[in-house]
């Protein structure tokens, strides 16, 4: 015992401090790339919580994560190599200081983004009847993030074995707490009925005991806990300048437990520092010789786009919403990993558009109706996904997907590559889009263009010609995130190829088929490319186009709108020389522009192209204006006429 602190706890705190100081030294000498946020002064918080978790528990951290990582994994070598950018690092040098993953440890930079993911892992543990818990560190600055409270509400209502540790160092980067935080911190958690504890890093014995109580409470009672730890970082927020009052830093430096031990028992402190300094310096010398990851090992391999086989398109004759409902009933019966989650999805309501009708009656333990908390819903589902479940998340209206985009962009899409391919996140986010129902500016938008171009995320649009079960079966085999856009009008339509008698209908045999509608006896002189809810408008334009311009179009309907495969479009346009893209959203930054740009890269100016899209204004509720704002048959015919002129 040293000042009533067990030797192993003292030594681990010293190790953390020395590693952090080594990082600052390496940064100053130009051997680290990016940034580094040290936890000097906060080491005992890491030891108290991360060091007392069990095998099978999970830990989620933030930008100031090194101490948590060392206490949880004991892997200081992998951490050093990671920040030095070496392939031997815990994430191959990809994640560096803020983005670590190993054996149930996860960290990420955006404030609060991992709180719902931790709750999702806690939910997975509960569903699997494990005794494991999830613990998530946040800082006091994170208390300004709404997703923290969305998650607290869910964790409390669902009784999740989750421990949230708030390390309160009284500053949000450089802003003192008095400028951006009101009220008592623990009252925020208490308001959700969550048990709270409060400790500090200057009374290590009490901190060790109370942290164990928190962990045991969550584990034994399967309920969430909020533990506030008052502490102080002795170094700047990152490697930069420090605007805090020097006398304040000195005051806390004199209270710092390791500094006190250094004065009171310099021999023991010196021996310990010497012991771990040798280990760290030796590791650094070895790491300097380690290789960095090659781009070939990191970057995804290009997908092959060979010749595709076409088969006749069959009609189903059932309404799309019924086919969707049947798919989910069948898959939930046959796959224990499937979870269905969303707002108002339990029966008898069964969701706003009845895709979930009766699902909760048949699978009461696998259908979760949620609060109105889009970000937390997706975040919890991320946690389920990395735990081996297959979550299908319904966002009631596509207009509200932007509320959850941080979870998609900074978590779902990044986990696989950011953590050097150690985990997958097979989340499926599905949502209805589109207008023509009079719902007005915030319930009629087609936001597809905001959901494409997200690396490592597949975006799929259902249409009224393909059985949605076919597309969802493809999606079910994907190990990475998928966003599915379901057009609101198409829910009630029969899935059938209702096309003119002088046209044929074929589809490619692949995971996400392309449908081709072609004139039987006349060579097409125009290629129309569309998807989703605009399919019927394009079909309805065929006879008018022929009547007014004496040409027949070939229509290609794509189902995977990201990443784009333009090989079939290119083949068609090389024959017709004319291309019109049709989408329900506005054109700026949209799918049509992406298709035309992709073709231009290989075909140059060998074809003419135009985009059909909505007007760049909010969609009005009044029917006459809505019809004129959104693209239609008349718009397609007019744009074609302009192009032919």
N, C-alpha and C positions, 0 to 999 in steps of 0.2 A: 504493500500500500504506500502511495505517495500522496501526502496531504489528503488522506482518506479516499484516494482514487486507486482502484485496482491497477496493477502494473500493465496488464494487457490493454486496458482502456487508455491509459496514459500513452503507451507506446503507439497505439493506432492513431491517436490525435497528433502525436509528433510526426509520424509518417506522413499524414495528410498535409501538415503544415510544410514539411520539407519538400514534398512533391510540388505544392503550390509555389513555393519560393523558387524551386528549380525552373518551373514554367516561366516565371517572370525573368529569370536570368537568361533562359533560352530565347525568350522573346526579344530581350534587349540585344542579344548577339545575332539576331536575324535568323534563328533556327526554327521559329514557329511562324506559320502563316495564318493570317486572320486576326482573331481576337482571343482573349483568355479572361475568364471571370473567376477570381480566386475566392476561396472561403476562409481566408486567414482570420481567425477570431471566432469562427462559427463551427470549428471542428467537432466539438462535443455533441452538437445537435446531430451530426451525421452518425457518430458512433452510437449515440443513445437509441436512435430509431433504426437506421439501416443495419447496424451491427447486431440488433436483437431479433431480426426477422428469421424465419425458418426456411428450410429448403421447400420450394413450392410456392412461397410467397412471391409477390411481384412488387417492384418499386419503380415509381415514376418521379422524375426529377425535372429540373429546369436548366436555365443557362448556367447557374452556379452549382454544378452537379458533381464536381470531382471528388469531394469528400464523401458524398453519398455513394458514389460508384466504388471507391476504395473500400469503404466499410461493408458494402453489400457483397462485393465480388472478391476482395483482397488482391485484385489484379492491377497493381500499380505499373507493372511493365507494359501491359497492353494499353493502359491509359497514356503513359509517356510516349509510346510508339505512335499512338493515334494522333496526338497533338503535334508530333514531329513529322506527320504526314507519311508514315511508312505502311507498307502492306501488312506488316506484322501487328499493326494497331488493331484495337478491338473491332473497329469498323473499316479496316483497311486504309485509314487515313481520310476517308470520305467525310465522316461526320465531324471530326476534330473536336473542339472543346465542348460544344453544346449538344451534340447529337450522338449519343452512345447507346449501345444495346448489347447486352450479354446476360444469358441465364436468368431472364425475368427482370432485368434492369432496362429501363427506357428513359431517355431524356430528350427534350426538344426545347427550342428557344422561345417560341411565341408564348406569351404569358397566359397561363390557365388552360392552354389547349389540351394538355394531357389529363386534366382532372376528369372529364367525362370518359376518357379512354380507360383510366384506372377504374372508374365505376363499372365500365363494361367488363373488365377483367374480373372485378369482384362479383358481378352478376354471373359470369361464366362459372366461377368457383361455386357459387350457390347452386346453379342449375346442375352442376356435376357432383354436387354433394361433397365437395372437398372441404377440408378445414383450413385451407389457405386463405390469406387475405391480400388485399392490395393496399399499398401505402403511397401517398402522393405528396411530395413537397411543393409548396408554393411560397412566394414571398409576400410581404405586406402590400407591395405595389400591385400584386395580382388581384387584390380585393376590389379593384376598379373594373374587373372584367365580369360581364354578365353571365358568362358560361359557368362561372364558379357557383353562382346561386341557382342556375338551372339544374346543375348537377347535384347540389345539396338537396334540393327538393326531391329529385328522383331517388337519390340514395336513401333519403329518410322514408319516403313513401314505400319503397320496395325492400327496405331493410337489408341493405347491402353491406357486406363486411369490408368497409373502406375506412382507412385512416387518412385524414387530411392534416398535414403538419404545416402550419404557417410559421415560417422563420421571419420574425419581425425585427429587422435591423434598422428600422426607423427612417429609411430612405428608399425612394423609388429612383434608382439610378443616382441623380444628383439632387432630386427634389425632396426636401424634408417632409416628413409625414404630416405635419401640421397644415401643410398647404393642400393636401389632396385626400385626406381620409377623415371622416367624421364618425363620431360615436365610438362605442366600445367594440372591439374586434370580435370577441367571443359571442357578443349578443347576436351577431349576424348568423352564426351557426345555430345558436339556441333558438332563434326564431323559427327554424325548421324542425325543432324537436330533437336536435342532435346533441349528444352528450359532449361537453367541452372540458378540456384541461388547460392549465396554464403553468409554464415553467420558464426557466432561463438557463443560459449556458455558464453562469457564474456560480451556480450551486449544482455541481455535477452529480453529487449523490442523489439529490432530489430529482434531477432530470432523468437519471437512469431508472429510478423507481417509477416515476410517473409515466415515462414513455412505455415501460413494460405494461403498466396498467392500461394504457390506451390500446396497445396492441392486443392484449389479452381480452379486453372488453369487446373489441370488434370481432375477434375470433370466437369467443365463447358465446356471445349473444347474437351474432350475425346482424350487427347493426353498425351504422357509421359513427365515427368519432372525429372531433375537431380538436387539435392540440396546438395551442399557441405557444411558441418558444421565442422569448425575447433574447436578442443576441446583438452582436455588433461586428461588422466587418472592419478590420483594421487597415485594409488596403482600399484603393479606389474601386469604383464599380467594375471597371475592366482595367486594362493596362494604362489608361489615360490619366488625365489630370484629376485632382481631388479638390473640390471647392469647399469641403467641410472645414469648420474651425479647427485649427491645430490643437488648441487646448482641449477640445472635446475628444479628439482622437487620442490624445495623451491620457486623458482621464480613463477612457475605456481600455487603453493599452495597459495601464497600471492595474486594472481589475482583471484583465485576461488571465485565466487560470494557468495556462502554460507559461506565461511571463512570470507569474507569481512563483510557480515551481522553479523556474530558472533562477530566481533570486534566493529562494529558501533552500533549495537542494541542488546547487549548481553541479555537484559531482554526478548525481544520477541523471540530471538533465543532459549534461555534457556527454556522458557515456552513451545515452540513448541517441542523441543527435549524431554522434560519431558513427554509431552502428548503422543507422539508416542512411546517413549521407553516403557512406561507402557503397551500400547496396544501390542507391539511386544513381550515383555517379558511374558505377560499373554498368548499370542497365543503359544509361545514356550513351556510354562509349560503344556498347554493343549495338544499340539501336541506330547509331549514326551510320553503321555499315549495312543496315537492312535496306532492301530495295523498296522503291515506291511502286504502287499499283500501275499497271499499264492500262492505256485507254481501251485496249482489246478486251481486257478482263472486266472493265467497268461498263462500257457502252453496250447497249442492246444490239444483238445481231440483226441485220436487215432481214425482213421477212421476204420470202420468195413469192413472186406474183406470176406463176406460170399459167398455162392454158387451163381454163375452167371448163367443167362439164355442165351442160345445160339440160334440164329436165322440164317436162311439162308442168305448168302450174295448175294445181287442183284447187277447186273451190271447197270450202268447208261448210258454208251455209248456216253457221251458228254465229250468234252475236259475240263480238270481241270480248266484252266484259264477262260473259259466261265462260268463254275459253280460258281467260285469265284466272277466273275463280277456280275452275277445274284444275288448272296447272298447279296452283298453290295447294289445293286440297290433296292432290296426288303426291306432290313432292314432300309435303309435311308428313304424310303417312309413311313414305318410303325412306326418308332421310332424317335421322334424329338430330342432325346438326342445324336444320333449318329453323330460323326464328323470323317471325313476321312482326314488325313493329311500326307504329305510327299513331297519329292523332285520331281518336274516334273510330278505331278499327274493330273494336270488339262488337259482337252482335248483341242485340238485334239490329243496331245501326249498320255495322259492317263497312264503315268508311264512306266518305262523301260520294263516291261513285260506285260503291257496292262491289268492288273487287274483292274485299275481305268478307263478303256475306257468309255467315255461318262458320267461318274458319275458327273462331274462338269457341264455338260450341263443340266442335270436333277436336280441337287442340288447345284446351284451356291453359296449359302450361307453356305453350310456345307462341302465343299471340299476346303482345303487350300493347295496351293502349297507353299513350303517353300524355304528359302535359304539353301545352303549346310551347315547345322548346326545341325548335328545329336544330340548332347547333348541338345541344346536348344529346338529342336523339341520334344524330349521326355519330357523335363522339362515342357514346355508349356502344353503338353498333361497331365502331372501329375496334373497341376493346373486345367485343364478342368475336370479331373476325380474326384478330391475332391470337385468340384463344382456341381456334379450331372450329368455331361455329360458322354458319353460312347465313348471315342476317340479310333480310330484305326489308328495306326501310321505305315507308311510304311518306312522302311529303305531300300534304293534302292538295296544294296548288303549286305548280312550278314557279309561280311568282315569288314564293317564299324560300326557294332553294338558296338564294344569295345569303340568307341568314346563317346557313350552314357551310358556306364555302371555305371558311378557314379550316374546318375539319377535313374537307376534301383535299384542298390544295396543300396544306402544311402537314397533314397526317396521312390520310388514306393513300394519296398518290406518292408520298415520299418514303414511307416506311421501308419498302422493299429495297430501293437503291441506297437510301440514306444510311441504312443499317447494313449495307454490304450483303444484301440478299439473304440475310439470316431469317427473315420472317416474311410472310405474305399477308395481305389484307383483302380477302375476298368479299368485300362489302358490295351489295347491290342497292343503289339508291334509285328509286322509281318515283315518277311524278307525272301528273297530267299537265299538259300545256295546251295553248291555243285559245282562239276567240270564237266569234260567231254564235255566242250564247248570251250576249248582252250583259256580261258580268262587269264590264267597265275596265278602267285603267290599271287596277292592281290585281285583277283576277283573270285577265285575258291575254297576258303577254306570252310571246314565244321567245324564250331566253336561250334557245339552243346555242347561239354563238358564244355565250359565256361558258358553256359546258363542253366546248371542244377546245383542243389545243392544250389540255392539261396532260402533261407527260405521265405515262403509265396508267392512264385512265381510259377505258373504252367507253365511248358514248354511242348508244343504240337508239334508234327511233322506230317504234312499231308503226305498221301501216295496215290498211284495211284489206290488203290482198294476201298477206302471209299470216298463217296461224301463229298467234303470239307464243304458243307453247314451243314451237320450233325455235324461236329466237331465245326464249328463256332457257331452253335445254342447253343451247350453246353457252349462254351466260353462266349457267350453273357449273360448268367445267372450268371457268376462268378463276385463276388464283389471285388476280389483281382486281382493283375496284372497277365497277361498271355502273354507269348512269343510264337509266332507261327513260326515254321520253314517250309518254302515251298521250295521244291526242284525245281531248275530251269528247269531240264529236264522234270519233271513231269507236268509242266504247259501245255505242248503241247500234253500230253498223254490222251487217252480216259480213263475215270474212269470205269474200268471193271475188272472182275476176269478172266484174260486170263491164265488159268492153265490147266495142263494135264487132259484129260478126266477121268482118274482113280483117281482123287482127288476131295474132297468136300471142299466147302468154307463156313464157318460160322463166325459170329461175336457175341460178347457179347452185351447184351442190357444194356448199361450203358452210362454215359455221354461221356466218351472217350473210344470207343470200342477197344477191342483186336480182330484181325482177325486170324482165325485158318484155315490153309490149311492142310488137312489130307488125307493120302491114304485111299481108300474106303475099300479094301479087305485085306490089309496086315498091320500088326502092325508096326508102325514106330520104328526104332532103333536109331534115331537121332532127336534131337530138334534143330532147327535153329531159333534164335530170331533176328529180324531185325526191321527196321523202315525207314520211309522217302524214300530217293532216291535209296536205295539198294534193295527194294522189288523185282523188276523184275529180278535182277541178281540172287537172291535166288531162284526164281521160275524157272529160266532158268537152274539152276544147278541140278534140280531134276533128270532128265533123265540121265545126265552124272554120277551123284552119283550112281544111280542104275546100270548103265552099268559097272562102274569101281569097285564098292564095293558091289553090290547086296543088298543094303539096301535102304529104302525109308525114307526121313525125314518128320517130322511134322514141319511146318513153322508157327511161331507165329509172327504177325506184331503188334507192340504196337504203339499207337498214343500218349499216355501221357508218356513222357520220364522223367518227374519229376513233383511231387513225384512219385516214382516207385511203382507199385503194381505188385509183382512177383508171386502172387498166382497161376495164370494160367500157368506161366512158370514152377513153382515148380511142379505142377500136371503133366505136360508133361514130365519133366526131371525125375521125380520119376518112370515113365514107361520106358523111353528110356535109361537112364543112361549116355547119351552123349549130350553135349551141345556145340553149336557153336554160338557165337554172331557175328553179321555182322554190321559194321558201316562204313560210308564213311570217317570219320575223323581218325586221328591217335589214337592209343590205349591208350597211357599213360593218366591216369586220366579220361578215357572215359566212355561211357554208358555201354559197354561190361564188363569192370572191375567192375562197380557198380552192374550190374545184378549178376555176378558170386559171388561177395562178399556177397550180400544179400542172395543168395541161400545157400552159405557155412555156414552162421550163423545158419541155421536151419537144413541143410542136411549134414553138415560135408563133409567128403571125399567120399560120396557115389556115386559120378558121376565124369566123366571126362569133362573137359571144355577147349575150345580154343577160342581165339579172332581173328576175321578177320577185318583188318582195313587198312588204308593208310600207306604208308611209312612215317617216321617222317622227311620229308623234304618239303620245299616249292613246290607247285604244278607247274610243268613246262608247258609252252604253247605248245611246240612241241608235236604233237599227240602221237607219239610212246612212248615218255617218260611219258606223262600224263597217258596213258593206263597202263603202268607198275607201276606207282606210286600209282594209286587209286585201291581199291579192285575190284575184278571182279569175274565172274564165275570160272575162272581158279584158282584164289586165294582160293575161298571157297573149291573147290575140293582138292587142294593141302593140305590145312590145315587139312581137314578131313582125308586125307591119312596119314599125320603125326600123327594125334591123334590115329587112329586105329592101327598104328604100335606099 
